[in-house]
């Protein structure tokens, strides 16, 4: 079986195991829940996943974040209007929220990958991006990508050193 299928099956098992862990209850998981299996922790800072991915996964001392785009939770998941700068700011705020709810911080982010719909907007994106890393900047790659989710101008995924406290 391909590795991707095995990982998907593990994630489905881990999330399905939540009802076993919670005494067979089929009630929705509360925000801040995590599920650990074989040293991998799937972190659900907002409760049960509503999309086919987990916001953050911890393996050992590393925290892997799914790509974030500039959606505003208060606007029912719609992209922030106004162009690349406000969209990048909201993307970074979303990353900060997931990192902190996963027990880490922006100061512990060690790698980011930036996907941009239009690389000509790199300077404007970068102007906002750097404000979230005032001292030590993480390693980073940036590349052009066609067809980002919801027509986003930017998507950013990160890897961080996990915090000292266990994931929620």
N, C-alpha and C positions, 0 to 999 in steps of 0.2 A: 504494500500500500504506500503511495507517495507520502512524503513527510508532511506536505500541506494537509492532506486528508487526516493524517494522524493527529496533527495539531488541532484541526477543526473538531475532530472527535473528542479530543481531550478537553477542549473548551466547552463543548456541549455537555460532556459528562460532568465537568466541574460546576457549570451553572445549573445543571439538573440536580446535582448532588446537594444543592442548597436546601431543597425540601427535606432531604435525609438529615443534613446537619441540623436543621431547625426542627427536628422531631417529626418529620413527615408533613409539616404544614405546607400548603400550597399557596399561602398568603404571599403577596409581593415582598421582595427583600427591601429592607429600609435603605435609605441613602447611607453611604459610608460603609457598606458591606463589602467584604472580600471573601474569596474562596481560594483555598490553597490545596494543591495536589502535586505531589512529587517535586516539591521545592519551587513551584510556580504559583504566584498569587495573582489572581484576576481581581483587580480593584474596581469596584462599582460605586464611585463617589456620588452618583445621582440616583442610585437604586438600580432596578433591573435594566439591563441593556435594551434599548428600543431599536437599535440598529445592529447590523451584523458584525459588530466589533466591540471590544472593550476599551474604555478610555485610557486605561493604564494597566500594565502587567509588570509585576516585580519578579525578577529572577536574581537571587543572591543579593548583592549590593547595588544592582542596577534597576532602574525604573524606565520602562519603555512606554512612551506616550504615542497613542494613535495620532495621525495627522489632524490638526485643528484648522478650521476656517473661521472667518469673521462673522459667525452667527451670534445673534443676541438672544439669550434665553428669554428675555422679557418681550421679545418680538416674535414669539412662537417659532424660533429657529430660523428666522429669515436673515439674510445677509445684511450687514450694516451698509447703509447708503453713503455715498460721498466719495468713492474712489479708493485708490490703493492705500492711502495713509490711514483713514479711519478703519478700513478693513484689516490692515496689518495690526493696528492698535487693538482691535477687538480679538483678533487671532491670538495675540500675545497675552491678553487678559484671560482668554479661555485656557491657554497653556498654563499660566500662573495659577489659575483656579484648580485645574486638575493636579498639577504638581504639589500644591499645598494641601489639597484634600487627600493626597496620597502619602503625606508625611514627609515631603521633601521641600525644596525651595528653589527659586530661580537661581540662587547663588550656587546650587549644586548641578545645574544643567551643564553637561559636558559636550553634547553634540546636538546640532540642529540640522535638519535638511529642509531647505526652502524650495517649494515648487511654485513657479510663477507662470501665469497665463501669458504675460508679456514681459520679457526680460528688459525691455526699454524702461520699465518702471522700477528697476532694481534700486536706483538711487533714492527714490521716494520711499520704497519699502525699507531700505536700510536705515534711513533717517529715523524712522520710528523704532525699528528693531533694536538698534543699539541702546535706546533709552531703557530697555528692560535688563541690560547687562552693563551697569555703570562701571564695574571694575574689571574682573576677569571675564573675557569673552569666551564662549564655548567654541569648539571646533565647528565648522559649518561648511556645507555644500549648498549651492544654489543652482537650480536648473529650470529651463523652460519646460512647461507641461501643458498639453492641450486637453481641454475637457475636465477641468477641476469640478468637484461636486458643487451643485447649485449655481454654477457659473462664476465661482469665486475667482478673484484675481490672484490670491495667494493661499497656499496651504503649507503649514509648518509642522513637522514632527520632531520630537526631541527624545534624547536619552539623558537621564539624570542619575546621579548617585542617590540611592535611596536614603531617606532620613534614618536616624538612629532608632526611632520608635518603629515598632512593627506597623505594617499597613493596617488600616481600620478593619 
